[in-house]
Amino acid sequence: MKTNILPKLSIAAIAAITLVGNSASSAVLVYEGFQYGTAADLTRTDNDSLQGQADGSGGDIDATNLGGTWNDVQNSTTGELYLANGSLAFGDLPSLGNHVRSDTNANSDIFTRSITTSLSGSSELWFSFVANKLQNNFSAAEGGLVIGNQVVNNSRVLSDNGTSGLSGFGIAPTTAGDNWTAYAWNGSGQTVGDAVLGVATNGTETNLLVGKISYNTGAGGTDEYSIYQYVLNAGSVTGGSLNQIGSTIEIDVTEGDLDTLSLTRQVNTAYDEIRIGESLDDVIGVVPEPSTTALLGLGGLALILRRRK
């Protein structure tokens, strides 16, 4: 059973909560807007690789509760994810800085970064990210995002069967190339959802993809995991709706161990605006503010408030 316990707080802590509660960034647990580099230096060179970002020089101001730097697990030098100028536009979704993409379908890659806050303090966990599928890759069109207890061990998410101990949730294009589907792992095996959302594979369609995990609500106390396409309301995120992609997965995941974010590539897809929170509202339009990180001491107060029994 997961419960929230409100500890006794000092007057200073209560004052801090009051200030943060009025900030748009207080509800986001994890945020990555790829605010690294400037338009002037974002040419396709090895210096623009996602590898090593952020380097602690001040460009990490918009990354919330991500530790260390992005690490290129496969160390590919062909078709790796690199920084590209400007954000991926999706209606009036707030966005910062740049995005990441590849420039070829050749080879594959896995990038990873640690999550430094607990993702198990609420009954629900939500995530979202913006994606644009720039090319198809025939039978190998796969790659995506995984929130887990360790690095996903294959850039083609379907090929990680979970026997290596992976536990967590993912979303990736299917091998057919024009759908996205849900993947989940319980530490010993993998469960794959069905996919029904067809997307353009020529760079003309940008999607906001959303995941929802309901802890301990399935049969026998399993977790329920669903993915959605977010549908704008006349070009606005406000008043939009969710279009579920495929069926809901039921799987028992140890949510307290979710501490790693993996971004994989097997096909040329652009990514931006990764958000993780405890509600849909948390992940469809909140841009963290630098002042919040300073006020909380890198999220320390948030961890105090999100205890688990």
Backbone hydrogen bonds in HBPLUS format (Angstrom, degrees):
<---DONOR---> <-ACCEPTOR-->    atom                        ^
c    i                          cat <-CA-CA->   ^        H-A-AA   ^      H-
h    n   atom  resd res      DA  || num        DHA   H-A  angle D-A-AA Bond
n    s   type  num  typ     dist DA aas  dist angle  dist       angle   num
A0014-ILE N   A0010-SER O   2.96 MM   4  6.28 160.1  2.00 153.8 159.0     1
A0015-ALA N   A0011-ILE O   2.95 MM   4  6.16 155.0  2.02 146.4 153.3     2
A0016-ALA N   A0012-ALA O   2.97 MM   4  6.23 151.3  2.05 143.0 150.9     3
A0017-ILE N   A0013-ALA O   2.92 MM   4  6.24 155.5  1.98 150.3 156.6     4
A0018-THR N   A0014-ILE O   2.98 MM   4  6.23 156.3  2.03 148.0 154.3     5
A0019-LEU N   A0015-ALA O   3.07 MM   4  6.35 157.0  2.12 148.3 153.6     6
A0020-VAL N   A0016-ALA O   2.89 MM   4  6.11 167.7  1.90 154.6 158.1     7
A0021-GLY N   A0017-ILE O   2.72 MM   4  5.75 151.7  1.80 149.2 157.3     8
A0022-ASN N   A0019-LEU O   3.24 MM   3  5.64 149.3  2.34 105.2 113.3     9
A0023-SER N   A0020-VAL O   2.79 MM   3  5.05 162.3  1.82 115.0 120.2    10
A0026-SER N   A0023-SER O   3.35 MM   3  5.79 174.4  2.35 116.8 118.5    11
A0029-LEU N   A0276-ILE O   2.83 MM 247  5.54 141.8  1.97 148.3 159.4    12
A0030-VAL N   A0276-ILE O   3.13 MM 246  4.90 159.5  2.17 135.1 137.1    13
A0276-ILE N   A0030-VAL O   2.87 MM 246  4.90 148.2  1.97 145.4 144.7    14
A0031-TYR N   A0064-THR O   3.26 MM  33  4.88 156.7  2.31 125.0 127.9    15
A0064-THR N   A0031-TYR O   2.89 MM  33  4.88 156.3  1.94 135.3 143.2    16
A0032-GLU N   A0274-ILE O   2.91 MM 242  5.07 149.2  2.00 147.5 151.4    17
A0274-ILE N   A0032-GLU O   2.97 MM 242  5.07 151.9  2.05 154.1 149.3    18
A0098-ASN N   A0034-PHE O   3.36 MM  64  5.49 149.4  2.46 119.3 124.1    19
A0041-ASP N   A0038-THR O   3.09 MM   3  5.65 137.4  2.28 111.2 121.2    20
A0043-THR N   A0041-ASP O   2.98 MM   2  5.76 134.2  2.19 102.7  90.1    21
A0045-THR N   A0043-THR O   2.84 MM   2  5.90 112.5  2.30 119.5 102.6    22
A0048-ASP N   A0045-THR O   2.99 MM   3  5.57 161.3  2.03 116.9 122.8    23
A0049-SER N   A0046-ASP O   3.18 MM   3  5.42 167.2  2.19 113.5 115.1    24
A0083-LEU N   A0048-ASP O   2.83 MM  35  5.46 167.9  1.84 155.3 157.4    25
A0050-LEU N   A0081-LEU O   3.14 MM  31  5.96 163.3  2.16 143.0 138.8    26
A0053-GLN N   A0050-LEU O   3.13 MM   3  5.64 167.4  2.15 136.2 136.8    27
A0052-GLY N   A0070-TRP O   2.74 MM  18  5.22 162.4  1.77 160.3 154.6    28
A0070-TRP N   A0053-GLN O   2.57 MM  17  5.35 162.8  1.60 147.3 150.5    29
A0063-ALA N   A0060-ASP O   3.12 MM   3  5.45 162.1  2.15 113.6 119.1    30
A0116-THR N   A0065-ASN O   3.05 MM  51  5.09 167.3  2.07 124.0 128.0    31
A0067-GLY N   A0114-SER O   2.88 MM  47  5.13 156.0  1.93 132.9 140.8    32
A0071-ASN N   A0112-THR O   2.89 MM  41  5.27 159.4  1.93 147.6 154.5    33
A0112-THR N   A0071-ASN O   3.03 MM  41  5.27 144.9  2.16 133.2 144.0    34
A0073-VAL N   A0110-ILE O   2.77 MM  37  5.41 141.6  1.92 157.4 168.2    35
A0082-TYR N   A0101-ARG O   2.79 MM  19  5.62 163.6  1.82 158.9 161.5    36
A0101-ARG N   A0082-TYR O   3.02 MM  19  5.62 151.6  2.10 150.6 158.7    37
A0084-ALA N   A0099-HIS O   2.77 MM  15  5.41 164.4  1.79 159.1 158.8    38
A0099-HIS N   A0084-ALA O   3.14 MM  15  5.41 162.6  2.17 147.4 152.5    39
A0093-LEU N   A0090-PHE O   3.01 MM   3  5.72 164.7  2.03 143.6 147.5    40
A0100-VAL N   A0271-TYR O   3.08 MM 171  5.42 169.3  2.09 158.4 160.9    41
A0271-TYR N   A0100-VAL O   2.82 MM 171  5.42 158.2  1.87 153.5 160.7    42
A0109-ASP N   A0265-ARG O   2.91 MM 156  5.14 147.4  2.02 142.7 148.3    43
A0265-ARG N   A0109-ASP O   2.85 MM 156  5.14 155.1  1.91 153.8 152.0    44
A0111-PHE N   A0263-LEU O   2.91 MM 152  5.18 163.8  1.94 144.3 149.5    45
A0263-LEU N   A0111-PHE O   2.77 MM 152  5.18 165.7  1.79 152.0 156.7    46
A0113-ARG N   A0261-LEU O   2.94 MM 148  5.37 147.7  2.04 148.0 158.1    47
A0261-LEU N   A0113-ARG O   2.89 MM 148  5.37 174.6  1.89 169.0 170.4    48
A0115-ILE N   A0259-ASP O   2.77 MM 144  4.64 173.9  1.77 125.0 125.2    49
A0215-TYR N   A0123-SER O   2.90 MM  92  5.40 153.9  1.97 150.8 158.0    50
A0125-LEU N   A0213-ILE O   2.84 MM  88  5.03 153.7  1.91 145.8 153.7    51
A0213-ILE N   A0125-LEU O   2.73 MM  88  5.03 159.4  1.77 158.9 164.5    52
A0126-TRP N   A0277-GLY O   2.82 MM 151  5.23 176.7  1.82 147.1 147.3    53
A0277-GLY N   A0126-TRP O   2.85 MM 151  5.23 160.9  1.89 142.3 148.2    54
A0127-PHE N   A0211-GLY O   2.99 MM  84  5.14 151.4  2.07 139.2 142.3    55
A0211-GLY N   A0127-PHE O   2.82 MM  84  5.14 163.3  1.85 145.8 149.3    56
A0128-SER N   A0275-ARG O   2.87 MM 147  5.29 147.1  1.98 146.9 152.4    57
A0275-ARG N   A0128-SER O   2.91 MM 147  5.29 161.5  1.95 153.6 156.1    58
A0129-PHE N   A0209-LEU O   3.04 MM  80  5.61 144.6  2.17 149.6 159.8    59
A0209-LEU N   A0129-PHE O   2.95 MM  80  5.61 160.6  1.99 172.1 165.8    60
A0130-VAL N   A0272-ASP O   2.85 MM 142  5.05 171.0  1.86 153.0 153.2    61
A0272-ASP N   A0130-VAL O   2.96 MM 142  5.05 135.7  2.16 146.4 147.4    62
A0131-ALA N   A0207-ASN O   2.88 MM  76  5.38 159.2  1.92 154.4 161.4    63
A0207-ASN N   A0131-ALA O   2.87 MM  76  5.38 170.2  1.88 163.1 164.5    64
A0132-ASN N   A0270-ALA O   3.01 MM 138  5.08 150.1  2.10 138.6 143.0    65
A0270-ALA N   A0132-ASN O   2.87 MM 138  5.08 168.6  1.88 147.9 148.1    66
A0203-GLY N   A0133-LYS O   3.00 MM  70  5.48 140.1  2.16 150.0 137.7    67
A0134-LEU N   A0268-ASN O   2.88 MM 134  5.54 135.5  2.08 143.9 157.9    68
A0140-ALA N   A0137-ASN O   3.09 MM   3  5.58 163.7  2.12 137.0 135.2    69
A0142-GLU N   A0140-ALA O   2.92 MM   2  5.84 117.7  2.32 116.0  99.2    70
A0264-THR N   A0144-GLY O   2.76 MM 120  5.11 172.7  1.76 160.3 161.6    71
A0145-LEU N   A0171-ILE O   3.04 MM  26  5.61 148.6  2.15 160.7 162.1    72
A0171-ILE N   A0145-LEU O   2.95 MM  26  5.61 148.1  2.06 155.4 165.3    73
A0146-VAL N   A0262-SER O   2.92 MM 116  5.05 157.0  1.97 147.1 150.4    74
A0262-SER N   A0146-VAL O   2.88 MM 116  5.05 171.1  1.89 155.7 158.4    75
A0147-ILE N   A0169-PHE O   2.77 MM  22  5.38 166.5  1.79 168.3 170.1    76
A0169-PHE N   A0147-ILE O   2.90 MM  22  5.38 156.0  1.96 151.0 152.8    77
A0148-GLY N   A0260-THR O   2.94 MM 112  5.28 166.2  1.96 155.9 158.7    78
A0259-ASP N   A0148-GLY O   2.84 MM 111  6.13 127.1  2.12 136.6 144.7    79
A0260-THR N   A0148-GLY O   2.88 MM 112  5.28 144.3  2.01 159.4 157.7    80
A0149-ASN N   A0167-SER O   2.96 MM  18  5.58 131.2  2.20 149.4 163.8    81
A0159-SER N   A0156-ARG O   2.72 MM   3  5.57 149.2  1.81 128.2 136.5    82
A0160-ASP N   A0157-VAL O   3.09 MM   3  5.54 164.3  2.12 114.9 119.8    83
A0165-GLY N   A0162-GLY O   3.07 MM   3  5.65 162.7  2.10 120.7 122.7    84
A0187-GLY N   A0166-LEU O   2.90 MM  21  4.83 132.1  2.14 145.3 132.4    85
A0168-GLY N   A0185-TRP O   3.01 MM  17  5.24 157.5  2.06 127.6 129.6    86
A0185-TRP N   A0168-GLY O   2.95 MM  17  5.24 158.5  2.00 145.6 148.4    87
A0170-GLY N   A0183-TYR O   2.74 MM  13  4.89 155.9  1.80 155.3 149.6    88
A0183-TYR N   A0170-GLY O   2.96 MM  13  4.89 162.1  1.99 133.9 131.8    89
A0172-ALA N   A0181-THR O   3.13 MM   9  5.69 157.6  2.18 154.3 160.6    90
A0181-THR N   A0172-ALA O   2.83 MM   9  5.69 158.7  1.88 153.2 156.8    91
A0174-THR N   A0179-ASN O   2.93 MM   5  5.61 146.6  2.04 130.4 137.5    92
A0177-GLY N   A0174-THR O   2.98 MM   3  5.54 151.3  2.07 112.6 120.8    93
A0199-VAL N   A0178-ASP O   2.69 MM  21  5.07 139.4  1.85 131.1 144.5    94
A0193-GLY N   A0182-ALA O   2.86 MM  11  5.02 177.3  1.87 149.4 149.8    95
A0184-ALA N   A0191-THR O   2.95 MM   7  5.25 146.6  2.07 151.5 158.8    96
A0191-THR N   A0184-ALA O   2.80 MM   7  5.25 160.2  1.84 155.4 159.3    97
A0186-ASN N   A0189-GLY O   3.25 MM   3  5.92 152.2  2.33 150.3 158.2    98
A0230-TYR N   A0208-LEU O   2.94 MM  22  5.48 167.2  1.96 171.3 172.6    99
A0210-VAL N   A0228-TYR O   2.90 MM  18  5.00 167.8  1.92 143.9 147.3   100
A0228-TYR N   A0210-VAL O   2.72 MM  18  5.00 151.3  1.80 151.5 157.5   101
A0212-LYS N   A0226-SER O   2.85 MM  14  5.34 160.6  1.89 162.0 164.4   102
A0226-SER N   A0212-LYS O   2.96 MM  14  5.34 160.4  2.00 152.3 158.6   103
A0214-SER N   A0224-GLU O   2.81 MM  10  5.10 162.6  1.84 151.2 156.5   104
A0224-GLU N   A0214-SER O   2.94 MM  10  5.10 162.9  1.97 143.4 147.6   105
A0218-GLY N   A0222-THR O   2.79 MM   4  4.64 162.6  1.82 151.7 145.6   106
A0221-GLY N   A0218-GLY O   3.06 MM   3  5.30 146.6  2.18 136.6 130.1   107
A0222-THR N   A0219-ALA O   3.35 MM   3  5.79 156.9  2.41 110.4 116.1   108
A0223-ASP N   A0251-ILE O   2.76 MM  28  5.28 150.0  1.85 131.2 136.5   109
A0251-ILE N   A0223-ASP O   2.89 MM  28  5.28 159.3  1.93 150.1 156.8   110
A0225-TYR N   A0249-ILE O   2.80 MM  24  5.02 161.1  1.83 148.7 155.0   111
A0249-ILE N   A0225-TYR O   2.82 MM  24  5.02 165.0  1.85 154.7 151.4   112
A0245-ILE N   A0227-ILE O   2.84 MM  18  5.64 175.2  1.84 143.7 144.6   113
A0229-GLN N   A0243-ASN O   2.83 MM  14  5.04 160.3  1.87 139.2 143.7   114
A0243-ASN N   A0229-GLN O   2.84 MM  14  5.04 162.9  1.87 150.6 156.3   115
A0231-VAL N   A0241-SER O   2.74 MM  10  5.13 176.2  1.74 159.7 161.0   116
A0241-SER N   A0231-VAL O   2.92 MM  10  5.13 154.7  1.98 141.8 150.1   117
A0233-ASN N   A0236-SER O   2.78 MM   3  4.98 174.8  1.78 153.9 152.3   118
A0236-SER N   A0233-ASN O   2.95 MM   3  4.98 156.4  2.01 105.6 113.2   119
A0240-GLY N   A0237-VAL O   3.07 MM   3  5.32 154.0  2.14 133.6 130.0   120
A0255-GLU N   A0253-VAL O   3.05 MM   2  5.58 115.5  2.48 110.3  93.5   121
A0257-ASP N   A0254-THR O   3.08 MM   3  5.87 166.0  2.10 122.8 127.3   122
A0258-LEU N   A0255-GLU O   3.23 MM   3  5.52 171.1  2.24 115.8 116.8   123
A0269-THR N   A0267-VAL O   2.91 MM   2  5.93 105.1  2.48 118.6 103.5   124
A0282-ASP N   A0279-SER O   3.15 MM   3  5.25 127.8  2.43  96.3 109.4   125
A0283-VAL N   A0280-LEU O   3.00 MM   3  5.50 139.4  2.17 111.7 121.9   126
A0292-THR N   A0289-GLU O   3.03 MM   3  5.68 144.4  2.16 118.7 127.3   127
A0294-ALA N   A0290-PRO O   3.32 MM   4  6.67 161.5  2.36 152.5 157.2   128
A0295-LEU N   A0291-SER O   2.95 MM   4  6.09 154.3  2.02 143.1 150.4   129
A0296-LEU N   A0292-THR O   2.92 MM   4  6.09 156.5  1.98 152.4 157.8   130
A0297-GLY N   A0293-THR O   3.04 MM   4  5.96 117.8  2.44 137.1 151.0   131
A0298-LEU N   A0293-THR O   3.02 MM   5  5.00 162.8  2.05 146.6 149.6   132
A0297-GLY N   A0294-ALA O   3.36 MM   3  5.25 148.2  2.47  93.4 102.4   133
A0300-GLY N   A0296-LEU O   3.12 MM   4  5.77 122.6  2.47 130.5 137.7   134
A0300-GLY N   A0297-GLY O   3.41 MM   3  5.57 154.4  2.48 102.1 109.1   135
A0303-LEU N   A0299-GLY O   3.18 MM   4  6.53 149.0  2.28 150.1 158.1   136
A0304-ILE N   A0300-GLY O   3.15 MM   4  6.53 144.5  2.29 142.7 152.5   137
A0304-ILE N   A0301-LEU O   3.05 MM   3  4.97 119.3  2.43  92.3 107.7   138
A0305-LEU N   A0301-LEU O   3.12 MM   4  6.45 153.3  2.19 150.7 156.5   139
A0306-ARG N   A0303-LEU O   3.21 MM   3  5.05 141.8  2.36  92.8 103.7   140
